[in-house]
Amino acid sequence: MKRALLLRLILGLILTTFLPSCGFEFRSAWKKAPVTSGVDGKWEGTWLSEATGHHGKLSCVVLAPNPKTTKTTSHEFFYHATWKNLLSGSYKAVHTVQKKKDGTYTFTGEHKMPDWAGGLYQYGGTIKGDEFKACYRCSMDNGTYTMKRVR
């Protein structure tokens, strides 16, 4: 009995120590992100899994490409998602962005997650004005992202 209690206490301390650190880099990027138009800037909204019905809050910082180090069509999308207001995580994915004649931007990309989290995620979406809509797919899940620009 004492061993199980000690194990739970240690696990709780580990989780409360390390889980909050997942968002430090994202919060820093969020604070520094300029308010812009086009693709770059801050976005907020939700994600929804079509496979499970799970959903949560979603934020994203889209960073303009650095022409010295990346292709001008490659943007870094820095996502932060929550699940049941309990767990959260941040990750970066590089997306190729194309501007259409009507001012709409389309993007595609992929990101490798651990196998237990679905493995390779593939993304595709559009940004028109202040509306961000995307789909994601991996071996374990598929769903949508819907966000609005933060001014």
C-alpha positions in Angstrom: 0.0 0.0 0.0 2.7 2.5 0.9 4.7 1.6 -2.3 1.7 2.4 -4.5 1.1 5.7 -2.7 4.7 6.6 -3.1 4.7 5.7 -6.7 1.6 7.9 -7.4 3.2 10.8 -5.5 6.4 10.5 -7.6 4.4 10.3 -10.8 2.3 13.3 -9.8 5.4 15.3 -9.0 7.0 14.4 -12.3 3.9 15.3 -14.3 3.4 18.7 -12.5 7.1 19.5 -13.1 7.5 18.6 -16.7 4.1 19.1 -18.4 3.9 22.9 -17.9 7.4 23.2 -19.5 5.9 21.9 -22.8 4.4 25.4 -23.4 7.3 27.7 -22.5 8.8 27.9 -26.0 5.3 28.4 -27.5 4.4 31.1 -25.1 7.6 32.9 -25.9 6.9 32.7 -29.6 3.3 33.9 -29.1 4.5 37.0 -27.2 7.0 37.9 -29.9 4.8 37.2 -32.9 3.9 40.4 -34.8 0.3 41.1 -35.9 0.4 40.7 -39.6 -1.7 39.8 -42.6 -1.4 36.9 -45.0 -0.3 33.7 -43.4 2.1 34.9 -40.7 1.0 35.8 -37.2 -1.1 34.5 -34.4 -4.2 32.2 -34.7 -6.6 30.8 -32.2 -9.5 28.3 -32.4 -10.2 24.6 -32.0 -9.3 21.1 -33.2 -11.7 18.3 -33.7 -11.0 14.6 -34.2 -13.4 13.1 -36.7 -12.2 9.6 -35.6 -12.9 9.9 -31.8 -14.9 13.1 -31.4 -12.2 14.5 -29.0 -11.6 18.2 -29.3 -9.8 21.1 -27.7 -8.3 24.5 -28.0 -5.7 25.2 -30.6 -3.3 28.1 -31.0 -0.7 28.6 -33.7 2.1 31.0 -34.5 3.0 31.1 -38.2 6.5 32.4 -38.7 7.6 34.1 -41.9 10.3 32.2 -43.7 13.9 33.3 -43.4 15.1 33.7 -47.0 18.7 33.0 -46.0 17.9 29.6 -44.5 14.7 28.3 -46.1 12.7 28.3 -49.2 10.4 31.4 -49.4 7.3 29.1 -49.5 8.3 27.2 -46.3 6.7 28.6 -43.2 7.1 27.2 -39.7 3.7 26.6 -38.0 4.1 26.3 -34.3 1.0 24.7 -32.8 -0.2 24.4 -29.2 -3.2 22.2 -28.5 -5.1 21.3 -25.4 -7.1 18.2 -24.6 -9.9 18.2 -22.0 -8.3 21.4 -20.4 -6.0 18.9 -18.7 -3.2 18.0 -21.1 -1.5 20.2 -23.6 1.4 20.0 -26.0 3.3 22.1 -28.6 5.0 21.1 -31.8 6.4 22.7 -34.9 5.7 21.7 -38.5 7.0 23.2 -41.7 4.3 23.8 -44.3 4.7 24.7 -47.9 2.5 27.8 -48.6 1.2 28.9 -52.0 -0.6 32.2 -52.7 -3.5 32.0 -55.1 -4.7 34.7 -57.4 -7.8 35.4 -55.3 -5.6 36.1 -52.2 -6.3 32.7 -50.6 -3.3 30.8 -49.3 -3.1 27.0 -49.4 -0.7 25.0 -47.4 0.5 21.4 -47.1 3.0 19.8 -44.8 3.8 16.9 -42.5 5.2 16.3 -39.0 6.6 13.2 -37.4 5.2 12.4 -34.0 6.0 9.3 -31.9 4.3 6.1 -33.1 2.1 6.0 -30.0 0.8 9.4 -30.9 -0.1 8.5 -34.5 3.3 8.6 -36.3 3.4 10.8 -39.4 0.8 13.6 -39.5 -0.1 15.1 -42.8 -1.8 18.6 -43.1 -3.6 20.5 -45.8 -5.5 23.7 -45.5 -6.4 27.2 -46.5 -6.1 30.7 -45.1 -8.4 33.4 -46.5 -8.4 36.7 -44.7 -8.7 36.0 -41.0 -10.0 32.4 -41.5 -7.7 29.4 -41.1 -9.1 26.0 -42.0 -7.2 22.7 -42.2 -7.4 19.0 -42.1 -5.0 16.5 -40.5 -4.5 12.8 -40.9 -2.3 10.2 -39.4 -2.4 6.4 -38.8 -4.6 6.7 -35.7 -6.7 9.8 -36.3 -8.0 12.4 -38.7 -9.7 15.7 -38.1 -9.9 19.5 -38.6 -8.5 22.7 -37.3 -10.5 25.9 -37.4 -9.0 29.2 -36.3 -9.2 33.0 -36.5 -6.5 35.5 -36.6 -5.6 37.2 -33.3 -5.1 40.9 -33.7 
